[in-house]
Amino acid sequence: MKKMHIQKFILTLLLSIALVISSELAVADTNFLLKDTAGIQHQLSNYKGKWVLVNYWATWCPPCLEEVPDLVNLYDHRKKKDLMVLGVVFDYKSVKDVNDYVDDMLMSYPIILGDDAVSTQIGSAEVLPTTFIYNPKGELVKIKRGLITKQYIEKIIGAEKN
C-alpha cells in the first residue's frame, strides 16, 4: 500500500512539473499582436532576426522616465539593424496625456496603450517599469523588472551573440 502511495505521489509530481514547463514554454512562444497609437500592428514574428524589447511603463513612474533616453538611443541607432522597442503604457489618465508625455520625452519608438489583452499576450508586471526581452528567434529570454539601461541591454545582446 505504501509503495502505491509513493508511485502516485511521484506521478503527480512529474505531471505538475510537466505542466509548469509547458506553461513557461507557451509564454515564451507567444506571437503577440499589438496595435500602437498610430494604428500600426506589431507582431513578434514580424521581427525575426531582431531583438525585441517590450517595455511596460507609466507616465507617473520616475524609473520609467529615467530609462526613456537609453531606450530612445538604442532604438534610434539599432532599429534598422537588429533591435525593435515597443513601449506599452499602463495606468494612464488619457490618450492626450500619453501623447504629450511621448512628445516631451522624444520617444521615437512605437507606443501601445496597455490593457488586459496586452497583459494576456505578453505577461503581467508586478512593478513598473518591466521589460520583456525577446531574442532574434522570437524567444523570450529575459524579464527585467525595474529600471533598464542601455548597457544592460547591450550586455544581453552581446552575451547571446557569443
Backbone as a chain_set.jsonl record, in Angstrom:
{"seq": "MKKMHIQKFILTLLLSIALVISSELAVADTNFLLKDTAGIQHQLSNYKGKWVLVNYWATWCPPCLEEVPDLVNLYDHRKKKDLMVLGVVFDYKSVKDVNDYVDDMLMSYPIILGDDAVSTQIGSAEVLPTTFIYNPKGELVKIKRGLITKQYIEKIIGAEKN", "coords": {"N": [[0.817, -1.193, 0.0], [1.918, 1.261, 0.813], [3.884, 1.599, -1.128], [2.334, 2.058, -3.399], [1.23, 4.571, -2.806], [3.523, 6.139, -2.855], [4.276, 5.868, -5.547], [2.058, 7.074, -6.759], [2.346, 9.657, -5.745], [4.804, 10.4, -6.941], [4.111, 10.29, -9.661], [2.142, 12.321, -9.732], [3.749, 14.505, -9.038], [5.543, 14.573, -11.231], [3.741, 15.112, -13.323], [2.891, 17.649, -12.526], [5.279, 19.113, -12.762], [5.671, 18.883, -15.533], [3.454, 20.353, -16.444], [4.08, 22.935, -15.51], [6.451, 23.446, -16.952], [5.457, 23.323, -19.603], [3.662, 25.48, -19.556], [5.407, 27.613, -19.162], [6.852, 27.477, -21.557], [4.805, 28.042, -23.336], [4.279, 30.755, -22.806], [6.742, 31.831, -23.59], [6.718, 31.298, -26.302], [4.791, 32.875, -27.41], [3.222, 34.634, -29.989], [2.75, 37.611, -30.101], [0.313, 40.175, -30.907], [0.025, 43.474, -31.363], [-1.389, 46.769, -31.334], [-0.284, 49.965, -32.14], [-0.326, 53.481, -31.086], [-0.456, 54.892, -33.424], [-1.919, 53.306, -35.019], [-0.662, 51.183, -36.218], [0.063, 47.742, -36.597], [1.859, 45.43, -34.611], [3.606, 42.503, -34.684], [5.176, 39.831, -33.098], [6.427, 37.845, -34.692], [7.009, 39.258, -36.99], [9.38, 40.469, -36.526], [11.511, 38.744, -36.639], [14.921, 37.904, -36.459], [15.632, 40.199, -35.243], [16.279, 41.733, -32.072], [13.775, 42.154, -29.643], [12.323, 44.447, -27.56], [9.922, 44.758, -25.169], [8.595, 47.155, -23.417], [7.1, 47.911, -20.453], [5.536, 50.697, -19.017], [4.745, 53.775, -17.218], [3.306, 57.061, -17.104], [3.587, 58.37, -14.684], [5.739, 57.269, -13.401], [8.853, 57.413, -11.946], [11.336, 55.792, -12.416], [10.716, 54.868, -14.966], [10.686, 57.18, -16.492], [13.377, 57.79, -16.258], [14.646, 55.735, -17.735], [13.888, 56.142, -20.377], [15.544, 57.853, -22.152], [17.744, 56.098, -22.715], [16.434, 53.951, -23.975], [15.345, 55.252, -26.219], [17.734, 56.046, -27.461], [18.95, 53.535, -28.034], [16.971, 52.434, -29.749], [16.879, 54.345, -31.854], [19.465, 54.095, -32.925], [19.7, 51.408, -33.602], [17.449, 50.379, -34.848], [17.17, 49.875, -37.614], [18.929, 47.888, -37.91], [19.187, 45.688, -35.824], [17.262, 45.727, -33.724], [14.139, 46.188, -32.061], [11.978, 48.287, -30.327], [9.207, 48.381, -28.269], [7.011, 50.356, -26.624], [4.847, 50.026, -23.918], [2.281, 51.549, -22.436], [0.844, 51.794, -19.247], [-1.797, 52.378, -16.863], [-2.705, 55.108, -17.256], [-4.022, 58.488, -17.521], [-5.301, 59.723, -19.741], [-5.419, 59.453, -23.349], [-4.405, 61.72, -24.508], [-2.709, 62.712, -22.477], [-0.778, 60.697, -22.541], [0.202, 60.995, -25.184], [1.24, 63.616, -24.998], [3.284, 63.216, -23.103], [4.904, 61.386, -24.496], [5.695, 63.016, -26.648], [7.067, 65.076, -25.227], [9.192, 63.604, -24.166], [10.502, 62.805, -26.396], [10.077, 60.293, -27.522], [10.737, 57.959, -29.809], [10.105, 55.405, -30.574], [7.5, 52.923, -31.213], [4.378, 53.251, -29.47], [2.179, 51.555, -27.376], [-1.096, 51.321, -26.107], [-1.609, 50.054, -23.054], [-3.48, 47.252, -21.853], [-5.74, 44.704, -20.557], [-5.713, 42.781, -22.596], [-3.192, 43.043, -23.744], [-1.549, 42.345, -21.556], [-2.375, 39.695, -21.258], [-1.336, 38.523, -23.574], [1.452, 39.011, -23.457], [2.383, 39.128, -20.794], [2.086, 39.822, -17.281], [2.914, 42.61, -15.178], [4.38, 43.111, -12.114], [5.668, 45.274, -11.172], [6.536, 48.574, -12.286], [9.032, 50.147, -14.176], [8.787, 47.289, -16.408], [10.476, 45.054, -18.492], [10.253, 42.985, -21.27], [12.294, 40.804, -22.921], [13.059, 39.656, -26.046], [14.793, 37.34, -28.058], [16.503, 37.269, -31.327], [15.305, 35.036, -32.493], [12.765, 35.113, -31.655], [12.25, 34.241, -29.124], [11.427, 34.475, -25.709], [13.772, 35.7, -23.595], [14.428, 37.054, -21.288], [12.986, 38.636, -18.481], [12.943, 41.702, -17.236], [12.559, 43.343, -14.333], [12.014, 46.555, -13.146], [14.254, 49.391, -13.461], [15.875, 49.692, -16.603], [18.862, 49.727, -18.512], [20.86, 51.073, -21.201], [23.382, 49.851, -21.285], [22.871, 47.445, -19.936], [21.098, 46.145, -21.698], [22.715, 45.975, -24.001], [24.668, 44.283, -23.008], [23.247, 41.881, -22.68], [22.518, 41.387, -25.364], [25.071, 41.171, -26.499], [26.088, 38.969, -25.06], [24.47, 36.922, -25.941], [25.186, 36.707, -28.595], [27.647, 35.535, -28.505]], "CA": [[0.0, 0.0, 0.0], [2.797, 2.414, 0.912], [4.552, 1.718, -2.419], [1.372, 2.635, -4.317], [1.143, 5.99, -2.47], [4.757, 6.774, -3.34], [4.174, 5.913, -7.006], [1.05, 8.081, -7.086], [2.961, 10.942, -5.438], [5.821, 10.667, -7.971], [3.383, 10.566, -10.888], [1.544, 13.646, -9.569], [4.846, 15.461, -9.079], [6.021, 14.651, -12.618], [2.717, 15.815, -14.104], [2.947, 19.063, -12.132], [6.481, 19.686, -13.378], [5.396, 18.971, -16.974], [2.529, 21.471, -16.651], [4.824, 24.179, -15.305], [7.354, 23.616, -18.093], [4.686, 23.63, -20.811], [3.108, 26.831, -19.451], [6.527, 28.531, -19.39], [7.138, 27.47, -22.987], [3.701, 28.711, -24.025], [4.513, 32.192, -22.683], [7.921, 32.185, -24.365], [6.462, 31.13, -27.725], [3.672, 33.708, -27.803], [3.419, 35.525, -31.124], [1.802, 38.67, -29.78], [-0.152, 41.118, -31.916], [-0.303, 44.704, -30.656], [-1.615, 47.927, -32.201], [0.253, 51.167, -31.496], [-1.188, 54.664, -31.103], [-0.567, 55.347, -34.814], [-2.751, 52.342, -35.726], [0.181, 50.162, -36.842], [0.098, 46.491, -35.853], [3.188, 44.863, -34.372], [3.537, 41.083, -34.359], [6.521, 39.358, -32.775], [7.011, 37.107, -35.818], [7.478, 40.21, -37.999], [10.687, 40.985, -36.125], [12.525, 37.667, -36.618], [16.229, 38.444, -36.814], [15.884, 41.379, -34.408], [15.93, 41.725, -30.66], [12.55, 42.913, -29.397], [12.117, 44.85, -26.167], [8.582, 45.246, -24.866], [8.829, 47.898, -22.184], [5.919, 48.401, -19.757], [5.857, 51.922, -18.297], [3.63, 54.676, -16.894], [3.729, 58.468, -17.123], [3.851, 58.817, -13.31], [6.768, 56.385, -12.861], [10.191, 58.006, -12.079], [12.325, 54.974, -13.13], [10.323, 54.803, -16.384], [11.189, 58.435, -17.042], [14.838, 57.704, -16.281], [15.147, 54.798, -18.741], [13.468, 56.529, -21.726], [16.636, 58.267, -23.053], [18.506, 54.931, -23.164], [15.614, 53.199, -24.924], [15.304, 56.051, -27.447], [19.062, 55.951, -28.075], [19.081, 52.187, -28.598], [16.043, 52.286, -30.871], [17.29, 55.197, -32.972], [20.719, 53.626, -33.511], [19.71, 49.986, -33.98], [16.159, 49.942, -35.409], [17.329, 49.363, -38.98], [19.888, 46.794, -37.881], [18.926, 44.471, -35.057], [16.508, 45.952, -32.499], [12.84, 46.852, -32.055], [11.495, 48.64, -28.997], [7.785, 48.688, -28.201], [6.648, 50.86, -25.312], [3.448, 49.76, -23.56], [1.945, 52.414, -21.31], [-0.244, 51.344, -18.378], [-2.234, 53.258, -15.782], [-2.644, 56.482, -17.734], [-5.28, 59.224, -17.362], [-5.944, 59.902, -21.045], [-4.534, 59.284, -24.503], [-3.732, 63.015, -24.674], [-1.596, 62.731, -21.521], [0.254, 59.782, -23.064], [0.815, 61.634, -26.351], [2.047, 64.755, -24.52], [4.468, 62.635, -22.468], [5.722, 60.825, -25.58], [6.289, 64.159, -27.349], [8.019, 65.73, -24.32], [10.346, 62.729, -23.957], [11.046, 62.487, -27.725], [10.029, 58.832, -27.662], [10.64, 57.685, -31.242], [9.639, 54.038, -30.806], [6.048, 52.786, -31.145], [3.743, 53.217, -28.15], [0.943, 50.786, -27.324], [-1.888, 51.568, -24.909], [-1.708, 48.779, -22.344], [-4.745, 46.801, -21.288], [-5.726, 43.284, -20.202], [-5.381, 41.981, -23.778], [-1.728, 43.081, -23.866], [-1.011, 41.541, -20.452], [-2.668, 38.29, -21.538], [-0.441, 38.063, -24.638], [2.877, 39.14, -23.14], [2.609, 38.834, -19.382], [1.76, 40.936, -16.391], [4.054, 43.209, -14.497], [4.098, 43.475, -10.732], [6.285, 46.58, -10.969], [6.863, 49.356, -13.478], [8.943, 49.509, -15.483], [9.153, 45.894, -16.642], [10.828, 44.875, -19.902], [10.308, 41.619, -21.792], [13.346, 40.807, -23.939], [12.976, 38.523, -26.968], [15.975, 37.241, -28.921], [16.153, 37.319, -32.75], [14.481, 33.877, -32.874], [11.422, 35.334, -31.123], [12.13, 33.557, -27.836], [11.556, 35.306, -24.518], [14.998, 35.291, -22.906], [14.603, 37.745, -20.011], [12.013, 39.609, -17.996], [13.683, 42.595, -16.326], [11.689, 44.208, -13.544], [12.749, 47.724, -12.689], [14.996, 50.221, -14.416], [16.742, 49.025, -17.574], [19.808, 50.673, -19.106], [21.462, 50.726, -22.494], [24.475, 48.918, -21.019], [22.272, 46.165, -19.576], [20.578, 45.556, -22.934], [23.85, 45.624, -24.858], [25.327, 43.127, -22.4], [22.44, 40.697, -23.033], [22.662, 41.164, -26.806], [26.447, 40.709, -26.717], [26.267, 37.632, -24.481], [23.72, 35.977, -26.775], [25.903, 36.542, -29.864], [28.851, 34.722, -28.291]], "C": [[0.867, 1.266, 0.0], [3.498, 2.668, -0.428], [3.618, 2.382, -3.436], [1.206, 4.134, -4.06], [2.362, 6.746, -2.983], [4.713, 6.904, -4.853], [3.176, 6.987, -7.448], [1.616, 9.486, -6.839], [3.971, 11.327, -6.526], [5.136, 11.019, -9.294], [2.754, 11.964, -10.845], [2.608, 14.732, -9.655], [5.354, 15.649, -10.504], [5.024, 15.38, -13.508], [2.714, 17.31, -13.784], [4.133, 19.763, -12.772], [6.258, 19.862, -14.876], [4.463, 20.138, -17.277], [3.233, 22.81, -16.505], [5.722, 24.448, -16.506], [6.565, 23.994, -19.342], [4.077, 25.024, -20.741], [4.197, 27.878, -19.645], [6.848, 28.612, -20.875], [6.042, 28.183, -23.763], [3.867, 30.22, -23.958], [5.671, 32.609, -23.579], [7.67, 32.113, -25.866], [5.331, 32.021, -28.239], [4.062, 34.609, -28.967], [2.418, 36.663, -30.972], [1.457, 39.531, -30.991], [-0.667, 42.349, -31.179], [-0.496, 45.833, -31.656], [-1.131, 49.173, -31.47], [-0.7, 52.358, -31.671], [-1.335, 55.26, -32.503], [-1.416, 54.387, -35.651], [-1.972, 51.231, -36.417], [0.206, 48.917, -35.963], [1.521, 45.957, -35.78], [3.007, 43.422, -33.917], [4.96, 40.589, -34.168], [7.174, 38.673, -33.974], [7.5, 38.026, -36.937], [8.884, 40.727, -37.713], [11.733, 39.886, -35.984], [13.838, 38.256, -37.123], [16.585, 39.686, -36.017], [15.584, 41.053, -32.95], [14.678, 42.564, -30.511], [12.451, 43.174, -27.892], [10.688, 45.354, -26.046], [8.665, 45.838, -23.467], [7.512, 48.433, -21.63], [6.319, 49.616, -18.928], [4.584, 52.693, -17.974], [4.166, 56.104, -16.833], [4.116, 58.979, -15.736], [5.059, 58.132, -12.677], [8.177, 56.97, -13.037], [11.237, 57.097, -12.755], [12.004, 54.824, -14.623], [10.859, 56.031, -17.112], [12.703, 58.365, -17.228], [15.358, 56.805, -17.408], [14.813, 55.204, -20.179], [14.631, 56.974, -22.614], [17.477, 57.087, -23.563], [17.724, 54.126, -24.195], [15.519, 53.93, -26.259], [16.63, 55.936, -28.19], [19.265, 54.596, -28.742], [18.217, 52.028, -29.838], [16.533, 53.087, -32.082], [18.54, 54.677, -33.675], [20.675, 52.198, -34.048], [18.45, 49.513, -34.692], [16.284, 49.366, -36.814], [18.236, 48.145, -39.024], [19.359, 45.573, -37.134], [18.057, 44.638, -33.814], [15.176, 46.634, -32.767], [12.446, 47.095, -30.613], [10.01, 48.978, -29.13], [7.486, 49.136, -26.777], [5.169, 50.624, -25.058], [3.134, 50.554, -22.294], [0.725, 51.856, -20.563], [-0.597, 52.451, -17.405], [-2.099, 54.734, -16.16], [-4.013, 57.145, -17.606], [-6.028, 59.345, -18.689], [-4.918, 59.675, -22.151], [-3.767, 60.589, -24.746], [-2.531, 63.124, -23.728], [-0.446, 61.852, -22.006], [0.973, 60.449, -24.234], [1.691, 62.822, -25.967], [3.355, 64.264, -23.913], [5.437, 62.112, -23.535], [6.422, 61.947, -26.35], [7.358, 64.838, -26.503], [9.314, 64.93, -24.177], [11.022, 62.324, -25.272], [11.124, 60.978, -27.964], [9.738, 58.486, -29.119], [10.128, 56.289, -31.557], [8.117, 53.956, -30.646], [5.538, 52.65, -29.714], [2.391, 52.511, -28.271], [0.223, 51.146, -26.032], [-2.151, 50.223, -24.242], [-3.094, 48.507, -21.795], [-4.631, 45.307, -20.971], [-5.332, 42.399, -21.375], [-3.869, 41.936, -23.987], [-1.105, 42.19, -22.802], [-1.232, 40.058, -20.682], [-1.688, 37.73, -22.568], [1.028, 38.019, -24.205], [3.193, 38.711, -21.723], [2.28, 40.054, -18.554], [3.038, 41.449, -15.747], [3.637, 43.593, -13.088], [4.651, 44.856, -10.41], [6.457, 47.264, -12.324], [8.154, 50.09, -13.209], [9.272, 48.012, -15.421], [9.401, 45.748, -18.134], [10.947, 43.392, -20.223], [11.281, 41.642, -22.97], [13.274, 39.512, -24.737], [14.221, 38.516, -27.848], [15.548, 37.243, -30.389], [15.358, 36.114, -33.261], [13.037, 34.036, -32.393], [11.18, 34.659, -29.789], [12.308, 34.555, -26.692], [12.773, 34.824, -23.737], [15.168, 35.96, -21.541], [13.398, 38.624, -19.732], [12.748, 40.43, -16.945], [12.679, 43.507, -15.638], [12.519, 45.341, -12.981], [13.504, 48.391, -13.829], [15.896, 49.385, -15.322], [17.643, 50.09, -18.204], [20.303, 50.166, -20.453], [22.554, 49.677, -22.301], [23.943, 47.519, -20.699], [21.8, 45.434, -20.836], [21.724, 45.115, -23.844], [24.618, 44.433, -24.319], [24.568, 41.849, -22.752], [22.601, 40.378, -24.518], [24.052, 40.615, -27.121], [26.673, 39.293, -26.212], [25.597, 36.587, -25.359], [24.435, 35.712, -28.096], [27.096, 35.596, -29.715], [28.549, 33.254, -28.168]], "O": [[0.584, 2.222, -0.723], [3.686, 3.819, -0.82], [4.069, 3.187, -4.251], [1.054, 4.899, -5.013], [2.242, 7.863, -3.487], [5.077, 7.95, -5.39], [3.431, 7.721, -8.403], [1.388, 10.396, -7.636], [3.98, 12.472, -6.979], [5.553, 11.958, -9.972], [2.831, 12.706, -11.825], [2.386, 15.768, -10.281], [5.572, 16.782, -10.935], [5.419, 16.179, -14.357], [2.551, 18.139, -14.68], [4.005, 20.883, -13.268], [6.625, 20.897, -15.432], [4.661, 20.841, -18.268], [3.0, 23.723, -17.297], [5.746, 25.566, -17.022], [6.97, 24.9, -20.069], [3.98, 25.696, -21.768], [3.94, 28.928, -20.234], [7.091, 29.7, -21.397], [6.327, 28.861, -24.75], [3.623, 30.907, -24.95], [5.589, 33.634, -24.257], [8.345, 32.802, -26.631], [4.956, 31.917, -29.407], [5.102, 35.267, -28.934], [1.376, 36.681, -31.627], [2.21, 39.603, -31.962], [-1.666, 42.283, -30.463], [0.152, 45.859, -32.702], [-1.512, 49.416, -30.325], [-1.739, 52.248, -32.32], [-2.246, 56.052, -32.741], [-1.617, 54.613, -36.845], [-2.561, 50.419, -37.13], [0.351, 49.01, -34.744], [2.281, 46.02, -36.746], [2.351, 43.147, -32.912], [5.845, 40.888, -34.971], [8.353, 38.899, -34.244], [8.325, 37.613, -37.752], [9.504, 41.354, -38.571], [12.733, 40.067, -35.288], [13.859, 39.012, -38.095], [17.71, 40.178, -36.101], [14.744, 40.207, -32.644], [14.533, 43.583, -31.186], [12.49, 42.254, -27.075], [10.293, 46.282, -26.752], [8.787, 45.122, -22.474], [6.877, 49.292, -22.24], [7.322, 49.579, -18.216], [3.49, 52.319, -18.397], [5.342, 56.322, -16.544], [4.896, 59.926, -15.625], [5.369, 58.399, -11.516], [8.666, 57.025, -14.166], [11.976, 57.588, -13.608], [12.908, 54.671, -15.444], [11.413, 55.93, -18.206], [13.236, 58.827, -18.237], [16.41, 57.091, -17.979], [15.4, 54.66, -21.114], [14.712, 56.513, -23.753], [17.879, 57.081, -24.726], [18.295, 53.669, -25.185], [15.601, 53.304, -27.316], [16.649, 55.75, -29.407], [19.705, 54.526, -29.889], [18.687, 51.538, -30.865], [16.591, 52.567, -33.196], [18.66, 54.805, -34.893], [21.518, 51.817, -34.86], [18.382, 48.354, -35.103], [15.549, 48.44, -37.157], [18.311, 47.452, -40.039], [19.11, 44.534, -37.745], [18.097, 43.786, -32.926], [15.088, 47.543, -33.592], [12.566, 46.204, -29.772], [9.614, 49.76, -29.994], [7.688, 48.377, -25.829], [4.33, 50.979, -25.885], [3.659, 50.263, -21.218], [-0.284, 51.497, -21.171], [0.204, 53.351, -17.153], [-1.45, 55.507, -15.455], [-5.039, 56.466, -17.583], [-7.233, 59.103, -18.758], [-3.71, 59.703, -21.915], [-2.603, 60.557, -25.147], [-1.46, 63.577, -24.132], [0.722, 62.226, -21.892], [2.203, 60.47, -24.279], [2.762, 63.016, -26.542], [4.415, 64.83, -24.177], [6.639, 62.371, -23.475], [7.607, 61.839, -26.668], [8.44, 65.144, -27.003], [10.399, 65.503, -24.08], [12.004, 61.582, -25.261], [12.093, 60.464, -28.524], [8.626, 58.696, -29.603], [9.752, 56.015, -32.697], [7.513, 54.823, -30.014], [6.173, 52.023, -28.866], [1.579, 52.824, -29.142], [0.851, 51.264, -24.98], [-2.832, 49.363, -24.8], [-3.788, 49.413, -21.335], [-3.558, 44.718, -21.101], [-4.685, 41.37, -21.179], [-3.327, 40.898, -24.367], [-0.235, 41.374, -23.103], [-0.374, 39.244, -20.341], [-1.254, 36.584, -22.447], [1.754, 37.089, -24.554], [4.173, 38.005, -21.486], [2.207, 41.173, -19.062], [4.085, 40.802, -15.775], [2.657, 44.312, -12.895], [4.173, 45.529, -9.497], [6.515, 46.611, -13.366], [8.349, 50.608, -12.109], [9.944, 47.544, -14.502], [8.631, 46.256, -18.949], [11.646, 42.645, -19.539], [11.103, 42.417, -23.909], [13.407, 38.418, -24.188], [14.654, 39.564, -28.327], [14.351, 37.222, -30.676], [14.796, 36.171, -34.355], [12.186, 33.196, -32.686], [10.034, 34.518, -29.363], [13.226, 35.375, -26.708], [12.808, 33.685, -23.272], [15.959, 35.494, -20.721], [12.86, 39.272, -20.63], [13.127, 39.914, -15.894], [12.033, 44.337, -16.278], [13.588, 45.124, -12.411], [13.4, 48.0, -14.992], [16.592, 48.482, -14.859], [17.217, 51.228, -18.403], [20.175, 48.988, -20.785], [22.639, 48.72, -23.071], [24.51, 46.522, -21.147], [22.074, 44.247, -21.013], [21.701, 44.012, -24.39], [25.165, 43.649, -25.095], [25.187, 40.839, -23.088], [22.8, 39.22, -24.885], [24.187, 39.692, -27.925], [27.366, 38.504, -26.854], [26.111, 35.478, -25.502], [24.312, 34.625, -28.661], [27.503, 34.941, -30.674], [29.462, 32.449, -27.985]]}, "num_chains": 1, "name": "protein.A"}
